Amino acid sequence: MPHDSDNALPPAPAPVSPPRTAIIACAVLEDEVRAFAAGLPHITSLTFLPQGLHNEPARLNTTVAGAVAAVEAEGRAEAIALVYGVCSRGIEAIPLRRCRMVVPRAHDCITLLLGSKERYQQFQQENPATYWYSPGWNKCHAAPGPDRFAKLRDDFLKKFPEEEADYLIEMEKELHAHYTTAAYVDLGVGDADANIAYTRRCACWMGWDFRRVQGDPRLLRDLLAGRWDDDRFLVVQPRQFVQLSIDDRVIKAVDEPPAGKNPKSQRAKSQRAKSQTNSGAEAPCGGTGVPPVPGEGVHGQNAHDS
């Protein structure tokens, strides 16, 4: 007589554990990355690179390449999760020797806060005059407001007479004249009340409207957790390169570096940047490699400006 067990379904396959993964992120997303990486045992290290490198794409490229080279030389990680968008094309042609590198299909960091490139694109189409604020942008005083312009003026006064410094400040303000709204993306990370108040203050100072936008953590959470579907993430194999794509997939993997990007030159520059990454030097709104506690996991702008 057959037993019930004879007709039982086969056991479900065991879930695949994510590979040992090193995280390399822009410091503007440090609060969010630390919050969502906490307790993930497959993460081997966190490295935060200074905010603002997107303003110098070549420097962004060599700095990220140096961090990648440091991870590969250290040897613990099998994969690298790059918490960056395209960011002025600064992530193209980064040499990979040993590790896979996973990159979100995102134009910039705001996509990671909103949860998808589709939501970002829709919001930008409907609200093109929006300037984005977040905990990281506020902490760095990188977004327009009284703190940013006070710092800029101090910097200008070190180089120019007062009249010229004031003129340069007015020119800087003109660059933001087409914006009408300061939007704070709220992922529930950090002191939301203080960040909202700061964004309101900046909006008032700039003469803009204020808007709070509810963030969506799924894209960033899944990047850190190793849930890398092809629709949202690009997995770049060793000896491949990231290249900007002209379609809605944002980026693609190619076997040859993009035109004008020399991987040998990139590798030499990245070795110099790697030594700086390993030195532990810390910059304002920047970061260094932070290893997790053994056995405990990790505890511890968009097109306008990011």
BALOBA-1460 file (C-alpha; in Angstrom, 3 decimals):
// residues 306
<rec num="1" residu="m" x="0.000" y="0.000" z="0.000"/>
<rec num="2" residu="p" x="1.517" y="3.339" z="-1.000"/>
<rec num="3" residu="h" x="2.426" y="5.716" z="1.734"/>
<rec num="4" residu="d" x="1.541" y="9.402" z="1.711"/>
<rec num="5" residu="s" x="5.234" y="10.114" z="1.558"/>
<rec num="6" residu="d" x="5.399" y="8.445" z="-1.876"/>
<rec num="7" residu="n" x="3.327" y="11.285" z="-3.355"/>
<rec num="8" residu="a" x="5.006" y="14.056" z="-1.404"/>
<rec num="9" residu="l" x="6.553" y="16.906" z="-3.336"/>
<rec num="10" residu="p" x="10.346" y="16.971" z="-3.387"/>
<rec num="11" residu="p" x="11.859" y="19.338" z="-0.862"/>
<rec num="12" residu="a" x="12.369" y="22.908" z="-2.030"/>
<rec num="13" residu="p" x="15.959" y="23.689" z="-2.900"/>
<rec num="14" residu="a" x="17.891" y="25.467" z="-0.222"/>
<rec num="15" residu="p" x="18.127" y="29.224" z="-0.787"/>
<rec num="16" residu="v" x="21.346" y="30.291" z="-2.432"/>
<rec num="17" residu="s" x="23.510" y="32.278" z="-0.078"/>
<rec num="18" residu="p" x="24.830" y="35.536" z="-1.516"/>
<rec num="19" residu="p" x="28.557" y="35.629" z="-2.223"/>
<rec num="20" residu="r" x="30.961" y="37.304" z="0.155"/>
<rec num="21" residu="t" x="30.495" y="40.912" z="-0.863"/>
<rec num="22" residu="a" x="32.435" y="44.128" z="-0.310"/>
<rec num="23" residu="i" x="30.466" y="47.366" z="-0.432"/>
<rec num="24" residu="i" x="31.903" y="50.487" z="-2.065"/>
<rec num="25" residu="a" x="29.615" y="53.490" z="-1.703"/>
<rec num="26" residu="c" x="29.469" y="57.245" z="-1.964"/>
<rec num="27" residu="a" x="29.518" y="58.835" z="1.477"/>
<rec num="28" residu="v" x="26.321" y="60.710" z="0.631"/>
<rec num="29" residu="l" x="24.548" y="57.353" z="1.146"/>
<rec num="30" residu="e" x="26.496" y="56.294" z="4.233"/>
<rec num="31" residu="d" x="23.585" y="56.530" z="6.693"/>
<rec num="32" residu="e" x="21.310" y="54.453" z="4.465"/>
<rec num="33" residu="v" x="23.972" y="51.853" z="3.646"/>
<rec num="34" residu="r" x="24.921" y="51.376" z="7.294"/>
<rec num="35" residu="a" x="21.270" y="51.031" z="8.301"/>
<rec num="36" residu="f" x="20.378" y="48.455" z="5.647"/>
<rec num="37" residu="a" x="23.675" y="46.512" z="5.765"/>
<rec num="38" residu="a" x="23.474" y="45.915" z="9.510"/>
<rec num="39" residu="g" x="23.440" y="42.210" z="10.324"/>
<rec num="40" residu="l" x="24.147" y="40.929" z="6.795"/>
<rec num="41" residu="p" x="26.805" y="38.243" z="7.402"/>
<rec num="42" residu="h" x="28.007" y="38.005" z="3.786"/>
<rec num="43" residu="i" x="29.295" y="41.586" z="3.736"/>
<rec num="44" residu="t" x="33.057" y="41.624" z="4.229"/>
<rec num="45" residu="s" x="33.703" y="45.375" z="4.341"/>
<rec num="46" residu="l" x="32.251" y="48.828" z="3.836"/>
<rec num="47" residu="t" x="34.184" y="51.542" z="2.031"/>
<rec num="48" residu="f" x="32.780" y="55.068" z="1.760"/>
<rec num="49" residu="l" x="34.309" y="57.455" z="-0.762"/>
<rec num="50" residu="p" x="34.075" y="61.254" z="-0.482"/>
<rec num="51" residu="q" x="30.909" y="62.980" z="-1.612"/>
<rec num="52" residu="g" x="31.357" y="65.314" z="-4.564"/>
<rec num="53" residu="l" x="33.629" y="63.182" z="-6.748"/>
<rec num="54" residu="h" x="30.956" y="63.275" z="-9.480"/>
<rec num="55" residu="n" x="32.043" y="66.866" z="-10.129"/>
<rec num="56" residu="e" x="35.390" y="65.447" z="-11.320"/>
<rec num="57" residu="p" x="34.504" y="62.275" z="-13.276"/>
<rec num="58" residu="a" x="38.131" y="61.289" z="-13.900"/>
<rec num="59" residu="r" x="38.897" y="61.525" z="-10.179"/>
<rec num="60" residu="l" x="35.729" y="59.591" z="-9.343"/>
<rec num="61" residu="n" x="36.818" y="56.882" z="-11.758"/>
<rec num="62" residu="t" x="40.334" y="56.498" z="-10.367"/>
<rec num="63" residu="t" x="39.110" y="56.660" z="-6.760"/>
<rec num="64" residu="v" x="36.506" y="53.939" z="-7.291"/>
<rec num="65" residu="a" x="39.024" y="51.880" z="-9.273"/>
<rec num="66" residu="g" x="41.477" y="52.199" z="-6.394"/>
<rec num="67" residu="a" x="38.864" y="50.986" z="-3.921"/>
<rec num="68" residu="v" x="38.043" y="48.054" z="-6.225"/>
<rec num="69" residu="a" x="41.740" y="47.169" z="-6.531"/>
<rec num="70" residu="a" x="42.098" y="47.273" z="-2.735"/>
<rec num="71" residu="v" x="39.177" y="44.862" z="-2.290"/>
<rec num="72" residu="e" x="40.565" y="42.463" z="-4.887"/>
<rec num="73" residu="a" x="44.028" y="42.569" z="-3.343"/>
<rec num="74" residu="e" x="42.651" y="41.954" z="0.159"/>
<rec num="75" residu="g" x="41.121" y="38.719" z="-1.112"/>
<rec num="76" residu="r" x="38.123" y="38.069" z="1.142"/>
<rec num="77" residu="a" x="35.313" y="39.214" z="-1.162"/>
<rec num="78" residu="e" x="33.949" y="37.320" z="-4.152"/>
<rec num="79" residu="a" x="31.807" y="40.216" z="-5.358"/>
<rec num="80" residu="i" x="31.702" y="43.997" z="-5.073"/>
<rec num="81" residu="a" x="28.449" y="45.941" z="-4.759"/>
<rec num="82" residu="l" x="28.985" y="49.449" z="-6.092"/>
<rec num="83" residu="v" x="26.537" y="51.878" z="-4.475"/>
<rec num="84" residu="y" x="26.720" y="54.471" z="-7.231"/>
<rec num="85" residu="g" x="24.696" y="55.576" z="-10.201"/>
<rec num="86" residu="v" x="26.251" y="56.457" z="-13.542"/>
<rec num="87" residu="c" x="27.376" y="59.727" z="-11.894"/>
<rec num="88" residu="s" x="28.857" y="61.708" z="-14.796"/>
<rec num="89" residu="r" x="30.023" y="58.405" z="-16.349"/>
<rec num="90" residu="g" x="32.635" y="58.128" z="-13.631"/>
<rec num="91" residu="i" x="32.079" y="54.381" z="-13.171"/>
<rec num="92" residu="e" x="32.914" y="53.388" z="-16.746"/>
<rec num="93" residu="a" x="35.988" y="51.283" z="-17.589"/>
<rec num="94" residu="i" x="36.871" y="50.305" z="-14.011"/>
<rec num="95" residu="p" x="39.273" y="47.334" z="-14.267"/>
<rec num="96" residu="l" x="38.150" y="44.056" z="-12.661"/>
<rec num="97" residu="r" x="40.638" y="41.213" z="-12.236"/>
<rec num="98" residu="r" x="39.012" y="38.745" z="-9.838"/>
<rec num="99" residu="c" x="35.646" y="39.869" z="-8.428"/>
<rec num="100" residu="r" x="32.268" y="40.337" z="-10.015"/>
<rec num="101" residu="m" x="30.967" y="43.874" z="-9.635"/>
<rec num="102" residu="v" x="27.264" y="44.597" z="-9.221"/>
<rec num="103" residu="v" x="25.972" y="48.038" z="-10.191"/>
<rec num="104" residu="p" x="22.384" y="49.306" z="-9.891"/>
<rec num="105" residu="r" x="20.761" y="50.467" z="-13.105"/>
<rec num="106" residu="a" x="20.541" y="54.048" z="-11.870"/>
<rec num="107" residu="h" x="21.493" y="57.422" z="-13.278"/>
<rec num="108" residu="d" x="22.405" y="58.772" z="-9.837"/>
<rec num="109" residu="c" x="22.035" y="58.307" z="-6.097"/>
<rec num="110" residu="i" x="18.479" y="59.683" z="-5.976"/>
<rec num="111" residu="t" x="17.301" y="56.612" z="-7.909"/>
<rec num="112" residu="l" x="18.591" y="54.460" z="-5.037"/>
<rec num="113" residu="l" x="16.546" y="56.502" z="-2.570"/>
<rec num="114" residu="l" x="13.362" y="56.450" z="-4.676"/>
<rec num="115" residu="g" x="13.583" y="52.698" z="-5.286"/>
<rec num="116" residu="s" x="13.711" y="52.359" z="-9.072"/>
<rec num="117" residu="k" x="14.828" y="54.087" z="-12.234"/>
<rec num="118" residu="e" x="11.217" y="54.070" z="-13.436"/>
<rec num="119" residu="r" x="9.967" y="56.006" z="-10.422"/>
<rec num="120" residu="y" x="12.850" y="58.442" z="-10.710"/>
<rec num="121" residu="q" x="12.191" y="59.057" z="-14.411"/>
<rec num="122" residu="q" x="8.464" y="59.544" z="-13.856"/>
<rec num="123" residu="f" x="9.040" y="61.988" z="-11.014"/>
<rec num="124" residu="q" x="11.589" y="63.963" z="-13.024"/>
<rec num="125" residu="q" x="9.221" y="64.184" z="-15.979"/>
<rec num="126" residu="e" x="6.381" y="65.425" z="-13.793"/>
<rec num="127" residu="n" x="8.550" y="67.659" z="-11.570"/>
<rec num="128" residu="p" x="11.571" y="68.744" z="-13.632"/>
<rec num="129" residu="a" x="12.429" y="71.744" z="-11.421"/>
<rec num="130" residu="t" x="13.085" y="69.651" z="-8.292"/>
<rec num="131" residu="y" x="16.329" y="69.680" z="-6.317"/>
<rec num="132" residu="w" x="16.758" y="66.660" z="-4.050"/>
<rec num="133" residu="y" x="17.772" y="66.599" z="-0.391"/>
<rec num="134" residu="s" x="18.571" y="63.592" z="1.819"/>
<rec num="135" residu="p" x="20.382" y="62.906" z="5.117"/>
<rec num="136" residu="g" x="23.716" y="62.636" z="3.305"/>
<rec num="137" residu="w" x="23.242" y="65.738" z="1.202"/>
<rec num="138" residu="n" x="22.200" y="67.690" z="4.279"/>
<rec num="139" residu="k" x="25.095" y="66.410" z="6.393"/>
<rec num="140" residu="c" x="27.590" y="67.437" z="3.721"/>
<rec num="141" residu="h" x="25.893" y="70.815" z="3.220"/>
<rec num="142" residu="a" x="26.162" y="69.966" z="-0.477"/>
<rec num="143" residu="a" x="22.645" y="70.996" z="-1.478"/>
<rec num="144" residu="p" x="21.743" y="74.675" z="-2.020"/>
<rec num="145" residu="g" x="21.071" y="76.651" z="1.133"/>
<rec num="146" residu="p" x="22.679" y="79.082" z="3.569"/>
<rec num="147" residu="d" x="25.356" y="76.648" z="4.779"/>
<rec num="148" residu="r" x="26.535" y="75.730" z="1.304"/>
<rec num="149" residu="f" x="26.758" y="79.324" z="0.162"/>
<rec num="150" residu="a" x="28.468" y="80.462" z="3.372"/>
<rec num="151" residu="k" x="31.151" y="77.815" z="2.834"/>
<rec num="152" residu="l" x="31.503" y="78.747" z="-0.822"/>
<rec num="153" residu="r" x="31.920" y="82.400" z="0.091"/>
<rec num="154" residu="d" x="34.621" y="81.550" z="2.635"/>
<rec num="155" residu="d" x="36.424" y="79.483" z="0.003"/>
<rec num="156" residu="f" x="36.176" y="82.285" z="-2.556"/>
<rec num="157" residu="l" x="37.430" y="84.878" z="-0.072"/>
<rec num="158" residu="k" x="40.624" y="82.859" z="0.355"/>
<rec num="159" residu="k" x="41.334" y="83.321" z="-3.348"/>
<rec num="160" residu="f" x="39.630" y="86.538" z="-4.445"/>
<rec num="161" residu="p" x="38.786" y="90.042" z="-3.185"/>
<rec num="162" residu="e" x="35.399" y="90.409" z="-1.485"/>
<rec num="163" residu="e" x="33.732" y="92.021" z="-4.496"/>
<rec num="164" residu="e" x="34.782" y="89.167" z="-6.770"/>
<rec num="165" residu="a" x="33.759" y="86.569" z="-4.176"/>
<rec num="166" residu="d" x="30.273" y="88.069" z="-3.941"/>
<rec num="167" residu="y" x="30.013" y="88.110" z="-7.729"/>
<rec num="168" residu="l" x="30.940" y="84.425" z="-7.900"/>
<rec num="169" residu="i" x="28.306" y="83.614" z="-5.277"/>
<rec num="170" residu="e" x="25.661" y="85.354" z="-7.387"/>
<rec num="171" residu="m" x="26.814" y="83.368" z="-10.413"/>
<rec num="172" residu="e" x="26.495" y="80.172" z="-8.379"/>
<rec num="173" residu="k" x="22.948" y="81.117" z="-7.383"/>
<rec num="174" residu="e" x="22.089" y="81.681" z="-11.037"/>
<rec num="175" residu="l" x="22.979" y="78.058" z="-11.747"/>
<rec num="176" residu="h" x="20.065" y="77.048" z="-9.504"/>
<rec num="177" residu="a" x="17.602" y="79.680" z="-10.708"/>
<rec num="178" residu="h" x="15.475" y="77.218" z="-12.693"/>
<rec num="179" residu="y" x="14.665" y="75.073" z="-9.643"/>
<rec num="180" residu="t" x="11.404" y="75.702" z="-7.804"/>
<rec num="181" residu="t" x="11.168" y="72.871" z="-5.265"/>
<rec num="182" residu="a" x="13.345" y="71.340" z="-2.554"/>
<rec num="183" residu="a" x="12.297" y="67.695" z="-2.136"/>
<rec num="184" residu="y" x="13.431" y="65.676" z="0.878"/>
<rec num="185" residu="v" x="13.524" y="61.904" z="0.276"/>
<rec num="186" residu="d" x="12.506" y="60.190" z="3.495"/>
<rec num="187" residu="l" x="13.623" y="56.589" z="3.989"/>
<rec num="188" residu="g" x="13.156" y="56.743" z="7.747"/>
<rec num="189" residu="v" x="16.916" y="56.842" z="8.289"/>
<rec num="190" residu="g" x="18.503" y="59.306" z="10.680"/>
<rec num="191" residu="d" x="16.700" y="62.187" z="12.342"/>
<rec num="192" residu="a" x="13.881" y="62.751" z="9.859"/>
<rec num="193" residu="d" x="12.412" y="65.718" z="11.744"/>
<rec num="194" residu="a" x="15.758" y="67.530" z="11.815"/>
<rec num="195" residu="n" x="16.437" y="66.775" z="8.152"/>
<rec num="196" residu="i" x="12.999" y="67.945" z="7.103"/>
<rec num="197" residu="a" x="13.449" y="71.152" z="9.107"/>
<rec num="198" residu="y" x="16.855" y="71.716" z="7.499"/>
<rec num="199" residu="t" x="15.446" y="71.148" z="4.007"/>
<rec num="200" residu="r" x="12.579" y="73.569" z="4.735"/>
<rec num="201" residu="r" x="15.148" y="76.148" z="5.851"/>
<rec num="202" residu="c" x="17.107" y="75.696" z="2.633"/>
<rec num="203" residu="a" x="13.933" y="75.918" z="0.556"/>
<rec num="204" residu="c" x="12.930" y="79.157" z="2.281"/>
<rec num="205" residu="w" x="16.399" y="80.631" z="1.807"/>
<rec num="206" residu="m" x="16.376" y="79.735" z="-1.903"/>
<rec num="207" residu="g" x="12.789" y="80.923" z="-2.383"/>
<rec num="208" residu="w" x="11.594" y="77.434" z="-3.302"/>
<rec num="209" residu="d" x="8.635" y="75.297" z="-2.315"/>
<rec num="210" residu="f" x="9.216" y="72.354" z="0.038"/>
<rec num="211" residu="r" x="8.071" y="68.795" z="-0.600"/>
<rec num="212" residu="r" x="8.550" y="65.579" z="1.358"/>
<rec num="213" residu="v" x="8.780" y="62.478" z="-0.829"/>
<rec num="214" residu="q" x="8.456" y="59.001" z="0.648"/>
<rec num="215" residu="g" x="11.503" y="56.942" z="-0.295"/>
<rec num="216" residu="d" x="11.534" y="53.261" z="-1.216"/>
<rec num="217" residu="p" x="14.427" y="51.202" z="0.229"/>
<rec num="218" residu="r" x="13.974" y="48.080" z="-1.896"/>
<rec num="219" residu="l" x="16.572" y="48.831" z="-4.569"/>
<rec num="220" residu="l" x="19.272" y="49.644" z="-2.024"/>
<rec num="221" residu="r" x="18.276" y="46.803" z="0.318"/>
<rec num="222" residu="d" x="18.384" y="44.253" z="-2.492"/>
<rec num="223" residu="l" x="21.733" y="45.551" z="-3.758"/>
<rec num="224" residu="l" x="23.241" y="45.030" z="-0.306"/>
<rec num="225" residu="a" x="21.454" y="41.721" z="0.316"/>
<rec num="226" residu="g" x="22.619" y="40.086" z="-2.918"/>
<rec num="227" residu="r" x="19.230" y="39.906" z="-4.665"/>
<rec num="228" residu="w" x="20.537" y="40.919" z="-8.083"/>
<rec num="229" residu="d" x="17.931" y="40.470" z="-10.811"/>
<rec num="230" residu="d" x="18.885" y="41.613" z="-14.300"/>
<rec num="231" residu="d" x="16.100" y="44.182" z="-14.579"/>
<rec num="232" residu="r" x="17.510" y="46.295" z="-11.747"/>
<rec num="233" residu="f" x="21.187" y="45.375" z="-11.552"/>
<rec num="234" residu="l" x="24.109" y="44.838" z="-13.884"/>
<rec num="235" residu="v" x="26.559" y="42.084" z="-12.924"/>
<rec num="236" residu="v" x="29.946" y="42.794" z="-14.473"/>
<rec num="237" residu="q" x="32.294" y="39.828" z="-14.731"/>
<rec num="238" residu="p" x="36.091" y="40.016" z="-14.315"/>
<rec num="239" residu="r" x="37.772" y="41.484" z="-17.424"/>
<rec num="240" residu="q" x="34.519" y="43.213" z="-18.407"/>
<rec num="241" residu="f" x="33.756" y="46.927" z="-18.135"/>
<rec num="242" residu="v" x="30.742" y="49.109" z="-17.380"/>
<rec num="243" residu="q" x="29.538" y="51.303" z="-20.219"/>
<rec num="244" residu="l" x="26.668" y="53.778" z="-20.425"/>
<rec num="245" residu="s" x="23.757" y="52.390" z="-22.438"/>
<rec num="246" residu="i" x="21.564" y="54.561" z="-24.655"/>
<rec num="247" residu="d" x="18.403" y="52.649" z="-23.742"/>
<rec num="248" residu="d" x="16.311" y="52.449" z="-20.584"/>
<rec num="249" residu="r" x="18.628" y="49.822" z="-19.073"/>
<rec num="250" residu="v" x="21.044" y="52.679" z="-18.302"/>
<rec num="251" residu="i" x="24.275" y="50.627" z="-18.308"/>
<rec num="252" residu="k" x="25.693" y="47.511" z="-19.952"/>
<rec num="253" residu="a" x="28.722" y="45.231" z="-19.629"/>
<rec num="254" residu="v" x="31.235" y="45.222" z="-22.484"/>
<rec num="255" residu="d" x="34.390" y="43.234" z="-23.186"/>
<rec num="256" residu="e" x="36.381" y="46.256" z="-24.357"/>
<rec num="257" residu="p" x="36.695" y="49.556" z="-22.471"/>
<rec num="258" residu="p" x="34.635" y="52.483" z="-23.803"/>
<rec num="259" residu="a" x="36.351" y="54.640" z="-26.404"/>
<rec num="260" residu="g" x="38.959" y="56.934" z="-24.946"/>
<rec num="261" residu="k" x="39.345" y="54.932" z="-21.719"/>
<rec num="262" residu="n" x="42.636" y="53.051" z="-21.401"/>
<rec num="263" residu="p" x="42.425" y="50.204" z="-18.860"/>
<rec num="264" residu="k" x="46.223" y="50.098" z="-18.411"/>
<rec num="265" residu="s" x="46.253" y="53.784" z="-17.561"/>
<rec num="266" residu="q" x="43.222" y="53.274" z="-15.339"/>
<rec num="267" residu="r" x="44.960" y="50.402" z="-13.542"/>
<rec num="268" residu="a" x="48.078" y="52.467" z="-12.859"/>
<rec num="269" residu="k" x="45.999" y="55.334" z="-11.507"/>
<rec num="270" residu="s" x="43.874" y="52.939" z="-9.465"/>
<rec num="271" residu="q" x="46.979" y="51.512" z="-7.789"/>
<rec num="272" residu="r" x="47.837" y="55.001" z="-6.568"/>
<rec num="273" residu="a" x="44.253" y="55.518" z="-5.447"/>
<rec num="274" residu="k" x="44.307" y="52.112" z="-3.726"/>
<rec num="275" residu="s" x="47.227" y="53.167" z="-1.577"/>
<rec num="276" residu="q" x="45.270" y="56.268" z="-0.557"/>
<rec num="277" residu="t" x="42.223" y="54.131" z="0.253"/>
<rec num="278" residu="n" x="44.335" y="51.851" z="2.442"/>
<rec num="279" residu="s" x="46.003" y="54.769" z="4.200"/>
<rec num="280" residu="g" x="42.835" y="55.512" z="6.189"/>
<rec num="281" residu="a" x="42.884" y="59.233" z="5.368"/>
<rec num="282" residu="e" x="39.450" y="60.668" z="5.897"/>
<rec num="283" residu="a" x="37.945" y="63.662" z="4.110"/>
<rec num="284" residu="p" x="34.882" y="65.752" z="4.999"/>
<rec num="285" residu="c" x="31.778" y="63.781" z="4.014"/>
<rec num="286" residu="g" x="34.135" y="61.025" z="2.944"/>
<rec num="287" residu="g" x="35.049" y="57.661" z="4.342"/>
<rec num="288" residu="t" x="37.502" y="54.843" z="4.595"/>
<rec num="289" residu="g" x="37.254" y="51.079" z="4.552"/>
<rec num="290" residu="v" x="35.346" y="49.845" z="7.586"/>
<rec num="291" residu="p" x="35.616" y="46.087" z="8.226"/>
<rec num="292" residu="p" x="32.667" y="44.405" z="9.926"/>
<rec num="293" residu="v" x="32.952" y="42.754" z="13.308"/>
<rec num="294" residu="p" x="34.030" y="39.147" z="12.607"/>
<rec num="295" residu="g" x="31.048" y="36.822" z="12.643"/>
<rec num="296" residu="e" x="28.525" y="39.622" z="13.088"/>
<rec num="297" residu="g" x="28.111" y="41.083" z="9.618"/>
<rec num="298" residu="v" x="28.236" y="44.858" z="9.354"/>
<rec num="299" residu="h" x="27.257" y="46.907" z="12.371"/>
<rec num="300" residu="g" x="28.279" y="49.788" z="13.058"/>
<rec num="301" residu="q" x="22.344" y="64.084" z="-6.936"/>
<rec num="302" residu="n" x="20.985" y="63.428" z="-9.174"/>
<rec num="303" residu="a" x="21.992" y="64.958" z="-12.549"/>
<rec num="304" residu="h" x="22.097" y="68.424" z="-11.087"/>
<rec num="305" residu="d" x="24.862" y="67.745" z="-8.598"/>
<rec num="306" residu="s" x="25.563" y="64.086" z="-7.894"/>
